[in-house]
Amino acid sequence: MAVLHVDRLKRTPSHPALTPAPAQRRARRRRTAIGFAFMAPLLVVNLLVIAIPGASSVWYSFTDWSGIGSAKFIGLDNYTRLFGDPEFHAALEHNLLWTGFFLTVPMAMGLFGAFLLSRIQRFQMLFRVIYFIPYVVATVVSGAIWQSLLNPDQGIPAGLSNLGISWLKNVNFLGDPHLALGTVAFVNTWQWWGFLVVVFLASMQAVDPAQYEAARLDGANAWQEFWHITLPGIRPTLMFLALMTVIWSFLVFDYVYILTQGGPAGSTDVLGTLLYRNAFANQEAGYAASIGVVMALISMTAVSGFLYLRRRGWDI
């Protein structure tokens, strides 16, 4: 009988919290309802601004539509035309070049600048502000400034020529098909790299200083500290910014449109400018929607790669 009594006690909850009372269940439901109530406005905004327009774009990509009036369903004709369009191939190639450039040059500049700033104590905040100023300047403003500076008749080339330095004379950075894309990328780097410096610096300052002290005691130099301590310590930030750089590189539009509008002769055309031109200049909104869907698929692929690396244990 004693054994049965003990066994019955083991099977019976000994603490009232193990069996939620009706009041506790009501409180839990109430908290859940309040949480959804606070989320509801954001969900509605996302539904109206992202989900519905996104679904509409997918639908219109299968239609012949001018952007006004009714749309005629044509199946995969837009995508067949798209993948055979030399303008699309050129724009995609420029986006790939743009992505490769921004994953290397600005990222390396940002890492190097942040590492140098992390080694100094005086005037660090001043340098942060100076580097960050270009990023907060409106794109239209900075684009117009650089357009004037690069003008071959009135900008830097003409000014140097008046001083007797003629090696940039008659060089049209934005009008030469061989120089235009690199020039636009340079202007965008001027704005972007300061943001990278500030973000990387904040991440570097979160690395445990004791690791650097131990490395110095072991005789490590600055490069070894950077490679073996700094980079592993900021890897989550580095991978996240790399992901965002890939996505933003395929969505680039503003500087290209402001400085060259895709010219000269399509040498700076990217997917964003090609989409804009087909939607508003050529009035082929259905074809432009198919370009937008391809851009979205590219971004989804980048995010999927990011999630794959995270599952593989990259501590992102």
N, C-alpha and C positions, 0 to 999 in steps of 0.2 A: 504493500500500500504506500509506503514512503517513497518507493521508486516511482510509482505511478504519479504521485503528487508532485515530485520534482520534475518529471517529464512534462506534466501539464503546465507547470510554471514556466518552463523553457519555451513552450509553444504559445504562451499568452504574453502579449506586449506588456512590458513592465513599466513603460513610461508613456504618459498620456500624449506626448508630442508625436509618438510613432503613428498614431491614428488621428489624422486631422479632424478636428471638430467642425461642425457646420459653420461656425463663426470664422474659423481660419480659412475654410474654403471660400466663403463669401469675400473675405478680405483679399485673398489671392486673386479672385476674379475681378474684384474692384481695381486692384493695382494693374492688372493686365488691361482692363478697359481704359484706365487713365493713360497708360502707356500708348495704346493705339490711338487714343484721342489726340495726344500730342503729336503723334506721327502722321495723323490723317492729313493735315494741310500740306505737308511735304510730299506725301504720297500722291495727293491730288495734283499738285504742281508738276511732279515728275510724270504723271500720267498725261497731263495736258501738253507739256512742253517737250517730253522725250518719247514716251511710248506711242502716243497716237501719231505725231508727225513721223516717227521712225517707221511705223507700220505703213503709213501713207506713202512714204518714199519707196518702200519695198514694192508696194502695189504699183505706183506710177512707173517704176523701172521696167515693168512689163507692158507698158502702154506707149502709144504714140500721142504725146500731149505737148501742147505749146505753152502750157502754164495758164491758159485762159480757156474756159469752156470745158466741154466734155473730153474724156480721154478714151482712146480706142485701144483695146487689148490686142497686143501683137506677140505675146509670148516671149521667147528668148531672143527676139530680133535685136534688141538693144545690146545685149551682151555679146551676141555674135558680131555685131558691128564694132563693139568696144574693143574686143580682143584682136580685131583686124585693123584697128585704127592706128596709123603711124603716129598721130599726135598723142594718143594715149600712151603708146610705147615710149615716146620721147619724154613725156611728163613723168611717167613712172620711173624712168631711168634717172631723171633729175631728182626725184624724191629719194631714190636709193642713194645717189651721190650725196645729197643733202644729209641724209641720216648717217651715212658713214663718216662724213665730215664732223657732224655735231657730236657723234659718239666718241670722237678722238680728240680733235683740237680744242674745242671749248672745255670738254671734261678734263683734259690734261692741264689746261690753263687754270681752271678752277681749283683742281687738286693742288697744283703747285703754289698758286697764290694763297690758298687757305693754309697750306703747310708753312709757308714763310710767315704768314701773319700769326700762326700759333706759336712761333718761336720768339716773338717780340712781346713786350709788355706795354711800352709807351706808345701812345698814339694809335693803338689798335682800333679803338672805336672810331677814330677819325678816318682811318683807311676803310673801315667797313662802310661808313656812310658814303665816302667818295666812290667806292666800287659799286655801291647799290644805286646811286643816283640814276645812271642810264636806264636801269630796269624800270624805274617808276615814271620815267618820261613817256608821254603818250607816243605810240608808234607813229602816228601821223606827223607829229612834231619832229621826232628824231629822223624819220624818213625824209621829210622836207629839208632838214638841215644838211643831211648827208648828200642829198640830191644837189644842193647848191655847192657844197664843198667839192664834189666830184665833177662839177661842170667843167668841161675842158676850156671854155672861153672865159669863165669868171671865177672858178674855184681854185683849188690847190694847184693843179697843173699850170694854170695861167699865172698864179702868184709866184711860183717857183721860176717860171720862165722869165718873169720880169726881173728877178734877182740874178739872172744869168745861169740858173740851173735848168737846163733844157731837156733833161732825160725823160721828163713826163710831158713834154710839149706834144700837143695833138693826140694825146692818149685819151680816148673816150672810154672810161671804165664801164659805163652803163650802156654804151652804144656799140661796143665791140662784142660780137657773139662769143668770142673766146674768153672774154674777161667778165662778162655781165653776171653769170651765175656765181662765180667766186666773189665778185664784189658785193653782191647782195648778201651772200653768206658772211662776208667780213662785217658788214654793217649789222647784221643780226647778232653776230658773235660779240660785237662791241656792247650790245645791250644785255645779252644773255649771260656772259661769263661772270659778271659781278654778282648776279643772283646765285650762281653755283658756288662762288667763293664764300658767300655768307652762310649758305646751307652747309657746305662741307666744313667750314670753320666751327659752326655750332656742334656738328657731329664729332669733330676731332676733340673738342673741349670736354666731351663726355667720356673719352677714353681714360682709363685709370692712370694717373700720373706715376703711380708706383711701377708700372710696367716700363716706362721710359727710364726711370731711375735704375731699375735692375739691369736694363740693357746697357746703360752707360757704364755701370760697374763691370759689366762683362766685356767692355771695350767696343761696343757697337758705335758706328758712325751715324751721321744724320740719315743717309740713304737706307741703311739697314733698319733704323728705327721706323722710317716711313714704310718700308716694304713689309716688315715682319710684325709691326705693332699698329701703325696708323691704318693701313689699308684693311687688315682683318677687323679692326675695331669699328670702322665706318662702313663695312660691307653692306648692311641693310640700306643705308642711305644711298650708297653708290648704286646698288641695283635698282632701287626705286627711281632715282633720277635717270638712270639709263632707260628704264621702261618708259618714263614720261617723255624723254627725249625722242624715243622712237615714235611714240604716238604723235607728239607735237610736230615732228619732222614731216609726217605724212599729212598733217592738217595745216601746214604752213601756207599762208596766203597773204598776210598784211604787207610785209616788207616787199615781197615780190610784186604785188599789185601796185603799191605806192611808187616803187622805184622804176619798174620796167613794164608792168602790166603783162608780163610773160614774154616780152620781146628782148632784144631784136630777133626777128625771124624765129620766134619760139624757143630761143636758146635758154630762157629762164622759166619756161612753162612748167608748172607743177600741177598735180591733180586738182588742187584748189582753184587755181586760175582757169584751168580747162573746164571744170564744172561751172564756174561762174559765167564764163563766156558762152557756153552752150545753153545755160539756163536763161540768161538775160539778153545777150546780144543775138544769139542765133535762134532764140525762142524754141529750144528743143528741151523742154523741162523733163520729159520722160527719159531721154538719153542722159541728161545731167543726173537724174536720180539714180541711174545705173552706175555712174561714176561714184556717187555718194555711197552706194551700197558696197562697192568694192573697197572704198576707203574705210568703211566701218568694219568690213571683214579683215582688213589688214590690222586694224587696231585690236580687234578681238583675238587675232593670232598672236600679237605681241603680249596681250594680257594672259593668254593661255600659256605662252612660254614662261612668263613670270610665275604663274601658279605652279607650273611643272617644276621649275627650279626650287620653288619653296617646298614642294613635297619631297624633293630630293635632298632636303636638309641644308639648304643654303642660308638658313636663318634670316630670311628676308622679312 
